[in-house]
Amino acid sequence: MSMAVVGLLAGMALGFAGYFGGFGAFLLVAALGAVGFIAGRFLDGDLEPGDFFRSRERGGRRR
């Protein structure tokens, strides 16, 4: 399935949630979609838990 189709389905799900459930349902669907996306990236091996906890500086601390 292409990323365009996945984006289309996600947009439709958010649209239905916003229309039928209001703004709170829209935010809930968006948040759960983001959690599912990150979990999928972990399962595919594209992300590792350490990616979220590493510092941006690689060469040590500057004074």
PyMOL Python script that loads the backbone (N, CA, C, O; Angstrom):
from pymol import cmd

cmd.read_pdbstr("""\
ATOM      1  N   MET A   1       0.862  -1.165   0.000  1.00  0.00           N
ATOM      2  CA  MET A   1       0.000   0.000   0.000  1.00  0.00           C
ATOM      3  C   MET A   1       0.912   1.233   0.000  1.00  0.00           C
ATOM      4  O   MET A   1       1.850   1.317   0.793  1.00  0.00           O
ATOM      5  N   SER A   2       0.636   2.169  -0.877  1.00  0.00           N
ATOM      6  CA  SER A   2       1.486   3.349  -0.978  1.00  0.00           C
ATOM      7  C   SER A   2       1.211   4.313   0.176  1.00  0.00           C
ATOM      8  O   SER A   2       0.164   4.254   0.822  1.00  0.00           O
ATOM      9  N   MET A   3       2.166   5.189   0.415  1.00  0.00           N
ATOM     10  CA  MET A   3       2.028   6.162   1.490  1.00  0.00           C
ATOM     11  C   MET A   3       0.898   7.150   1.204  1.00  0.00           C
ATOM     12  O   MET A   3       0.300   7.682   2.140  1.00  0.00           O
ATOM     13  N   ALA A   4       0.598   7.403  -0.059  1.00  0.00           N
ATOM     14  CA  ALA A   4      -0.504   8.296  -0.399  1.00  0.00           C
ATOM     15  C   ALA A   4      -1.840   7.694   0.037  1.00  0.00           C
ATOM     16  O   ALA A   4      -2.713   8.407   0.531  1.00  0.00           O
ATOM     17  N   VAL A   5      -1.994   6.403  -0.141  1.00  0.00           N
ATOM     18  CA  VAL A   5      -3.231   5.729   0.273  1.00  0.00           C
ATOM     19  C   VAL A   5      -3.335   5.703   1.797  1.00  0.00           C
ATOM     20  O   VAL A   5      -4.415   5.899   2.354  1.00  0.00           O
ATOM     21  N   VAL A   6      -2.220   5.462   2.461  1.00  0.00           N
ATOM     22  CA  VAL A   6      -2.216   5.472   3.924  1.00  0.00           C
ATOM     23  C   VAL A   6      -2.582   6.865   4.430  1.00  0.00           C
ATOM     24  O   VAL A   6      -3.366   6.991   5.370  1.00  0.00           O
ATOM     25  N   GLY A   7      -2.029   7.904   3.825  1.00  0.00           N
ATOM     26  CA  GLY A   7      -2.366   9.273   4.211  1.00  0.00           C
ATOM     27  C   GLY A   7      -3.820   9.599   3.952  1.00  0.00           C
ATOM     28  O   GLY A   7      -4.461  10.281   4.751  1.00  0.00           O
ATOM     29  N   LEU A   8      -4.347   9.112   2.832  1.00  0.00           N
ATOM     30  CA  LEU A   8      -5.758   9.318   2.518  1.00  0.00           C
ATOM     31  C   LEU A   8      -6.652   8.659   3.565  1.00  0.00           C
ATOM     32  O   LEU A   8      -7.617   9.268   4.027  1.00  0.00           O
ATOM     33  N   LEU A   9      -6.343   7.432   3.937  1.00  0.00           N
ATOM     34  CA  LEU A   9      -7.140   6.728   4.941  1.00  0.00           C
ATOM     35  C   LEU A   9      -7.049   7.403   6.309  1.00  0.00           C
ATOM     36  O   LEU A   9      -8.049   7.509   7.018  1.00  0.00           O
ATOM     37  N   ALA A  10      -5.861   7.855   6.675  1.00  0.00           N
ATOM     38  CA  ALA A  10      -5.709   8.547   7.959  1.00  0.00           C
ATOM     39  C   ALA A  10      -6.490   9.856   7.954  1.00  0.00           C
ATOM     40  O   ALA A  10      -7.134  10.191   8.949  1.00  0.00           O
ATOM     41  N   GLY A  11      -6.444  10.587   6.874  1.00  0.00           N
ATOM     42  CA  GLY A  11      -7.201  11.831   6.775  1.00  0.00           C
ATOM     43  C   GLY A  11      -8.699  11.605   6.833  1.00  0.00           C
ATOM     44  O   GLY A  11      -9.425  12.384   7.451  1.00  0.00           O
ATOM     45  N   MET A  12      -9.164  10.547   6.195  1.00  0.00           N
ATOM     46  CA  MET A  12     -10.592  10.232   6.234  1.00  0.00           C
ATOM     47  C   MET A  12     -11.018   9.835   7.648  1.00  0.00           C
ATOM     48  O   MET A  12     -12.088  10.233   8.108  1.00  0.00           O
ATOM     49  N   ALA A  13     -10.186   9.054   8.337  1.00  0.00           N
ATOM     50  CA  ALA A  13     -10.511   8.655   9.711  1.00  0.00           C
ATOM     51  C   ALA A  13     -10.587   9.877  10.615  1.00  0.00           C
ATOM     52  O   ALA A  13     -11.496   9.985  11.438  1.00  0.00           O
ATOM     53  N   LEU A  14      -9.637  10.798  10.467  1.00  0.00           N
ATOM     54  CA  LEU A  14      -9.665  12.013  11.277  1.00  0.00           C
ATOM     55  C   LEU A  14     -10.872  12.883  10.935  1.00  0.00           C
ATOM     56  O   LEU A  14     -11.473  13.499  11.816  1.00  0.00           O
ATOM     57  N   GLY A  15     -11.220  12.926   9.658  1.00  0.00           N
ATOM     58  CA  GLY A  15     -12.387  13.703   9.247  1.00  0.00           C
ATOM     59  C   GLY A  15     -13.680  13.154   9.828  1.00  0.00           C
ATOM     60  O   GLY A  15     -14.516  13.911  10.320  1.00  0.00           O
ATOM     61  N   PHE A  16     -13.844  11.835   9.772  1.00  0.00           N
ATOM     62  CA  PHE A  16     -15.042  11.217  10.348  1.00  0.00           C
ATOM     63  C   PHE A  16     -15.092  11.419  11.861  1.00  0.00           C
ATOM     64  O   PHE A  16     -16.153  11.696  12.420  1.00  0.00           O
ATOM     65  N   ALA A  17     -13.934  11.279  12.523  1.00  0.00           N
ATOM     66  CA  ALA A  17     -13.901  11.471  13.974  1.00  0.00           C
ATOM     67  C   ALA A  17     -14.254  12.904  14.335  1.00  0.00           C
ATOM     68  O   ALA A  17     -14.990  13.139  15.294  1.00  0.00           O
ATOM     69  N   GLY A  18     -13.741  13.854  13.583  1.00  0.00           N
ATOM     70  CA  GLY A  18     -14.052  15.250  13.854  1.00  0.00           C
ATOM     71  C   GLY A  18     -15.495  15.591  13.579  1.00  0.00           C
ATOM     72  O   GLY A  18     -16.103  16.363  14.319  1.00  0.00           O
ATOM     73  N   TYR A  19     -16.050  15.028  12.530  1.00  0.00           N
ATOM     74  CA  TYR A  19     -17.430  15.340  12.158  1.00  0.00           C
ATOM     75  C   TYR A  19     -18.432  14.714  13.123  1.00  0.00           C
ATOM     76  O   TYR A  19     -19.347  15.385  13.598  1.00  0.00           O
ATOM     77  N   PHE A  20     -18.254  13.427  13.411  1.00  0.00           N
ATOM     78  CA  PHE A  20     -19.228  12.705  14.223  1.00  0.00           C
ATOM     79  C   PHE A  20     -18.965  12.797  15.722  1.00  0.00           C
ATOM     80  O   PHE A  20     -19.901  12.702  16.515  1.00  0.00           O
ATOM     81  N   GLY A  21     -17.707  12.978  16.124  1.00  0.00           N
ATOM     82  CA  GLY A  21     -17.392  12.952  17.544  1.00  0.00           C
ATOM     83  C   GLY A  21     -16.961  14.279  18.124  1.00  0.00           C
ATOM     84  O   GLY A  21     -16.821  14.404  19.341  1.00  0.00           O
ATOM     85  N   GLY A  22     -16.749  15.268  17.286  1.00  0.00           N
ATOM     86  CA  GLY A  22     -16.309  16.563  17.777  1.00  0.00           C
ATOM     87  C   GLY A  22     -14.795  16.653  17.853  1.00  0.00           C
ATOM     88  O   GLY A  22     -14.065  15.750  17.445  1.00  0.00           O
ATOM     89  N   PHE A  23     -14.355  17.785  18.396  1.00  0.00           N
ATOM     90  CA  PHE A  23     -12.926  18.061  18.428  1.00  0.00           C
ATOM     91  C   PHE A  23     -12.175  17.119  19.359  1.00  0.00           C
ATOM     92  O   PHE A  23     -11.033  16.759  19.070  1.00  0.00           O
ATOM     93  N   GLY A  24     -12.781  16.714  20.459  1.00  0.00           N
ATOM     94  CA  GLY A  24     -12.131  15.788  21.383  1.00  0.00           C
ATOM     95  C   GLY A  24     -11.853  14.444  20.729  1.00  0.00           C
ATOM     96  O   GLY A  24     -10.782  13.869  20.916  1.00  0.00           O
ATOM     97  N   ALA A  25     -12.810  13.944  19.964  1.00  0.00           N
ATOM     98  CA  ALA A  25     -12.606  12.683  19.254  1.00  0.00           C
ATOM     99  C   ALA A  25     -11.535  12.840  18.172  1.00  0.00           C
ATOM    100  O   ALA A  25     -10.752  11.921  17.930  1.00  0.00           O
ATOM    101  N   PHE A  26     -11.505  13.997  17.530  1.00  0.00           N
ATOM    102  CA  PHE A  26     -10.475  14.273  16.526  1.00  0.00           C
ATOM    103  C   PHE A  26      -9.090  14.187  17.156  1.00  0.00           C
ATOM    104  O   PHE A  26      -8.190  13.555  16.601  1.00  0.00           O
ATOM    105  N   LEU A  27      -8.914  14.829  18.329  1.00  0.00           N
ATOM    106  CA  LEU A  27      -7.615  14.795  18.999  1.00  0.00           C
ATOM    107  C   LEU A  27      -7.250  13.389  19.464  1.00  0.00           C
ATOM    108  O   LEU A  27      -6.089  12.988  19.387  1.00  0.00           O
ATOM    109  N   LEU A  28      -8.243  12.640  19.948  1.00  0.00           N
ATOM    110  CA  LEU A  28      -7.983  11.272  20.391  1.00  0.00           C
ATOM    111  C   LEU A  28      -7.527  10.398  19.226  1.00  0.00           C
ATOM    112  O   LEU A  28      -6.567   9.640  19.359  1.00  0.00           O
ATOM    113  N   VAL A  29      -8.207  10.500  18.092  1.00  0.00           N
ATOM    114  CA  VAL A  29      -7.835   9.697  16.922  1.00  0.00           C
ATOM    115  C   VAL A  29      -6.456  10.111  16.421  1.00  0.00           C
ATOM    116  O   VAL A  29      -5.659   9.256  16.034  1.00  0.00           O
ATOM    117  N   ALA A  30      -6.165  11.404  16.424  1.00  0.00           N
ATOM    118  CA  ALA A  30      -4.854  11.869  15.973  1.00  0.00           C
ATOM    119  C   ALA A  30      -3.745  11.369  16.899  1.00  0.00           C
ATOM    120  O   ALA A  30      -2.693  10.940  16.426  1.00  0.00           O
ATOM    121  N   ALA A  31      -3.969  11.422  18.211  1.00  0.00           N
ATOM    122  CA  ALA A  31      -2.959  10.969  19.163  1.00  0.00           C
ATOM    123  C   ALA A  31      -2.733   9.465  19.053  1.00  0.00           C
ATOM    124  O   ALA A  31      -1.590   9.008  19.048  1.00  0.00           O
ATOM    125  N   LEU A  32      -3.808   8.701  18.966  1.00  0.00           N
ATOM    126  CA  LEU A  32      -3.662   7.247  18.829  1.00  0.00           C
ATOM    127  C   LEU A  32      -3.036   6.870  17.497  1.00  0.00           C
ATOM    128  O   LEU A  32      -2.298   5.888  17.412  1.00  0.00           O
ATOM    129  N   GLY A  33      -3.325   7.640  16.460  1.00  0.00           N
ATOM    130  CA  GLY A  33      -2.678   7.406  15.172  1.00  0.00           C
ATOM    131  C   GLY A  33      -1.182   7.643  15.243  1.00  0.00           C
ATOM    132  O   GLY A  33      -0.407   6.893  14.651  1.00  0.00           O
ATOM    133  N   ALA A  34      -0.767   8.681  15.963  1.00  0.00           N
ATOM    134  CA  ALA A  34       0.664   8.956  16.126  1.00  0.00           C
ATOM    135  C   ALA A  34       1.349   7.848  16.922  1.00  0.00           C
ATOM    136  O   ALA A  34       2.463   7.442  16.590  1.00  0.00           O
ATOM    137  N   VAL A  35       0.687   7.359  17.970  1.00  0.00           N
ATOM    138  CA  VAL A  35       1.244   6.256  18.754  1.00  0.00           C
ATOM    139  C   VAL A  35       1.370   5.004  17.881  1.00  0.00           C
ATOM    140  O   VAL A  35       2.386   4.311  17.931  1.00  0.00           O
ATOM    141  N   GLY A  36       0.352   4.721  17.095  1.00  0.00           N
ATOM    142  CA  GLY A  36       0.405   3.561  16.204  1.00  0.00           C
ATOM    143  C   GLY A  36       1.487   3.697  15.145  1.00  0.00           C
ATOM    144  O   GLY A  36       2.143   2.716  14.794  1.00  0.00           O
ATOM    145  N   PHE A  37       1.677   4.910  14.634  1.00  0.00           N
ATOM    146  CA  PHE A  37       2.726   5.146  13.642  1.00  0.00           C
ATOM    147  C   PHE A  37       4.100   4.883  14.237  1.00  0.00           C
ATOM    148  O   PHE A  37       4.932   4.219  13.617  1.00  0.00           O
ATOM    149  N   ILE A  38       4.342   5.401  15.435  1.00  0.00           N
ATOM    150  CA  ILE A  38       5.645   5.207  16.079  1.00  0.00           C
ATOM    151  C   ILE A  38       5.858   3.731  16.421  1.00  0.00           C
ATOM    152  O   ILE A  38       6.963   3.212  16.261  1.00  0.00           O
ATOM    153  N   ALA A  39       4.814   3.057  16.888  1.00  0.00           N
ATOM    154  CA  ALA A  39       4.932   1.624  17.178  1.00  0.00           C
ATOM    155  C   ALA A  39       5.234   0.830  15.912  1.00  0.00           C
ATOM    156  O   ALA A  39       6.031  -0.108  15.939  1.00  0.00           O
ATOM    157  N   GLY A  40       4.607   1.200  14.817  1.00  0.00           N
ATOM    158  CA  GLY A  40       4.890   0.536  13.547  1.00  0.00           C
ATOM    159  C   GLY A  40       6.315   0.745  13.084  1.00  0.00           C
ATOM    160  O   GLY A  40       6.941  -0.170  12.549  1.00  0.00           O
ATOM    161  N   ARG A  41       6.836   1.962  13.291  1.00  0.00           N
ATOM    162  CA  ARG A  41       8.230   2.231  12.917  1.00  0.00           C
ATOM    163  C   ARG A  41       9.183   1.399  13.763  1.00  0.00           C
ATOM    164  O   ARG A  41      10.199   0.917  13.262  1.00  0.00           O
ATOM    165  N   PHE A  42       8.858   1.225  15.063  1.00  0.00           N
ATOM    166  CA  PHE A  42       9.677   0.372  15.913  1.00  0.00           C
ATOM    167  C   PHE A  42       9.660  -1.065  15.415  1.00  0.00           C
ATOM    168  O   PHE A  42      10.706  -1.708  15.337  1.00  0.00           O
ATOM    169  N   LEU A  43       8.489  -1.568  15.079  1.00  0.00           N
ATOM    170  CA  LEU A  43       8.373  -2.955  14.636  1.00  0.00           C
ATOM    171  C   LEU A  43       9.035  -3.190  13.290  1.00  0.00           C
ATOM    172  O   LEU A  43       9.527  -4.287  13.024  1.00  0.00           O
ATOM    173  N   ASP A  44       9.054  -2.163  12.432  1.00  0.00           N
ATOM    174  CA  ASP A  44       9.739  -2.281  11.145  1.00  0.00           C
ATOM    175  C   ASP A  44      11.248  -2.192  11.294  1.00  0.00           C
ATOM    176  O   ASP A  44      11.983  -2.569  10.381  1.00  0.00           O
ATOM    177  N   GLY A  45      11.717  -1.698  12.429  1.00  0.00           N
ATOM    178  CA  GLY A  45      13.146  -1.553  12.651  1.00  0.00           C
ATOM    179  C   GLY A  45      13.695  -0.214  12.197  1.00  0.00           C
ATOM    180  O   GLY A  45      14.913  -0.042  12.142  1.00  0.00           O
ATOM    181  N   ASP A  46      12.838   0.737  11.873  1.00  0.00           N
ATOM    182  CA  ASP A  46      13.292   2.050  11.427  1.00  0.00           C
ATOM    183  C   ASP A  46      13.688   2.943  12.593  1.00  0.00           C
ATOM    184  O   ASP A  46      14.476   3.872  12.413  1.00  0.00           O
ATOM    185  N   LEU A  47      13.163   2.684  13.770  1.00  0.00           N
ATOM    186  CA  LEU A  47      13.469   3.467  14.965  1.00  0.00           C
ATOM    187  C   LEU A  47      13.946   2.539  16.059  1.00  0.00           C
ATOM    188  O   LEU A  47      13.607   1.356  16.093  1.00  0.00           O
ATOM    189  N   GLU A  48      14.750   3.106  16.961  1.00  0.00           N
ATOM    190  CA  GLU A  48      15.179   2.373  18.143  1.00  0.00           C
ATOM    191  C   GLU A  48      14.875   3.244  19.360  1.00  0.00           C
ATOM    192  O   GLU A  48      14.864   4.470  19.250  1.00  0.00           O
ATOM    193  N   PRO A  49      14.629   2.631  20.516  1.00  0.00           N
ATOM    194  CA  PRO A  49      14.287   3.432  21.700  1.00  0.00           C
ATOM    195  C   PRO A  49      15.333   4.486  22.039  1.00  0.00           C
ATOM    196  O   PRO A  49      14.980   5.552  22.543  1.00  0.00           O
ATOM    197  N   GLY A  50      16.588   4.224  21.782  1.00  0.00           N
ATOM    198  CA  GLY A  50      17.645   5.176  22.083  1.00  0.00           C
ATOM    199  C   GLY A  50      17.579   6.430  21.238  1.00  0.00           C
ATOM    200  O   GLY A  50      18.181   7.440  21.603  1.00  0.00           O
ATOM    201  N   ASP A  51      16.870   6.404  20.122  1.00  0.00           N
ATOM    202  CA  ASP A  51      16.757   7.577  19.265  1.00  0.00           C
ATOM    203  C   ASP A  51      16.059   8.735  19.963  1.00  0.00           C
ATOM    204  O   ASP A  51      16.292   9.893  19.615  1.00  0.00           O
ATOM    205  N   PHE A  52      15.219   8.449  20.928  1.00  0.00           N
ATOM    206  CA  PHE A  52      14.486   9.495  21.624  1.00  0.00           C
ATOM    207  C   PHE A  52      15.266  10.065  22.807  1.00  0.00           C
ATOM    208  O   PHE A  52      14.925  11.134  23.313  1.00  0.00           O
ATOM    209  N   PHE A  53      16.304   9.367  23.250  1.00  0.00           N
ATOM    210  CA  PHE A  53      16.985   9.756  24.482  1.00  0.00           C
ATOM    211  C   PHE A  53      18.417  10.219  24.267  1.00  0.00           C
ATOM    212  O   PHE A  53      19.076  10.602  25.233  1.00  0.00           O
ATOM    213  N   ARG A  54      18.916  10.199  23.058  1.00  0.00           N
ATOM    214  CA  ARG A  54      20.274  10.663  22.795  1.00  0.00           C
ATOM    215  C   ARG A  54      20.319  12.181  22.773  1.00  0.00           C
ATOM    216  O   ARG A  54      19.365  12.840  22.361  1.00  0.00           O
ATOM    217  N   SER A  55      21.434  12.721  23.220  1.00  0.00           N
ATOM    218  CA  SER A  55      21.594  14.165  23.152  1.00  0.00           C
ATOM    219  C   SER A  55      21.951  14.576  21.730  1.00  0.00           C
ATOM    220  O   SER A  55      22.388  13.746  20.933  1.00  0.00           O
ATOM    221  N   ARG A  56      21.770  15.835  21.414  1.00  0.00           N
ATOM    222  CA  ARG A  56      22.066  16.309  20.072  1.00  0.00           C
ATOM    223  C   ARG A  56      23.551  16.511  19.847  1.00  0.00           C
ATOM    224  O   ARG A  56      24.031  16.410  18.718  1.00  0.00           O
ATOM    225  N   GLU A  57      24.280  16.796  20.917  1.00  0.00           N
ATOM    226  CA  GLU A  57      25.712  17.005  20.776  1.00  0.00           C
ATOM    227  C   GLU A  57      26.425  15.658  20.764  1.00  0.00           C
ATOM    228  O   GLU A  57      26.187  14.815  21.629  1.00  0.00           O
ATOM    229  N   ARG A  58      27.297  15.460  19.786  1.00  0.00           N
ATOM    230  CA  ARG A  58      28.006  14.184  19.661  1.00  0.00           C
ATOM    231  C   ARG A  58      29.459  14.299  20.096  1.00  0.00           C
ATOM    232  O   ARG A  58      30.088  13.279  20.378  1.00  0.00           O
ATOM    233  N   GLY A  59      30.010  15.495  20.159  1.00  0.00           N
ATOM    234  CA  GLY A  59      31.435  15.640  20.417  1.00  0.00           C
ATOM    235  C   GLY A  59      31.782  15.974  21.853  1.00  0.00           C
ATOM    236  O   GLY A  59      32.889  16.453  22.100  1.00  0.00           O
ATOM    237  N   GLY A  60      30.929  15.756  22.783  1.00  0.00           N
ATOM    238  CA  GLY A  60      31.201  16.083  24.172  1.00  0.00           C
ATOM    239  C   GLY A  60      30.648  17.451  24.532  1.00  0.00           C
ATOM    240  O   GLY A  60      30.004  18.116  23.719  1.00  0.00           O
ATOM    241  N   ARG A  61      30.910  17.853  25.756  1.00  0.00           N
ATOM    242  CA  ARG A  61      30.382  19.130  26.236  1.00  0.00           C
ATOM    243  C   ARG A  61      31.338  20.265  25.923  1.00  0.00           C
ATOM    244  O   ARG A  61      32.557  20.102  25.980  1.00  0.00           O
ATOM    245  N   ARG A  62      30.781  21.394  25.599  1.00  0.00           N
ATOM    246  CA  ARG A  62      31.584  22.598  25.372  1.00  0.00           C
ATOM    247  C   ARG A  62      31.575  23.451  26.603  1.00  0.00           C
ATOM    248  O   ARG A  62      30.607  23.457  27.364  1.00  0.00           O
ATOM    249  N   ARG A  63      32.655  24.175  26.802  1.00  0.00           N
ATOM    250  CA  ARG A  63      32.723  25.083  27.954  1.00  0.00           C
ATOM    251  C   ARG A  63      32.765  26.503  27.510  1.00  0.00           C
ATOM    252  O   ARG A  63      32.823  27.408  28.341  1.00  0.00           O
TER     253      ARG A  63
END
""", "prot")
cmd.dss("prot")
cmd.show_as("cartoon", "prot")
cmd.util.cbc("prot")
cmd.orient("prot")
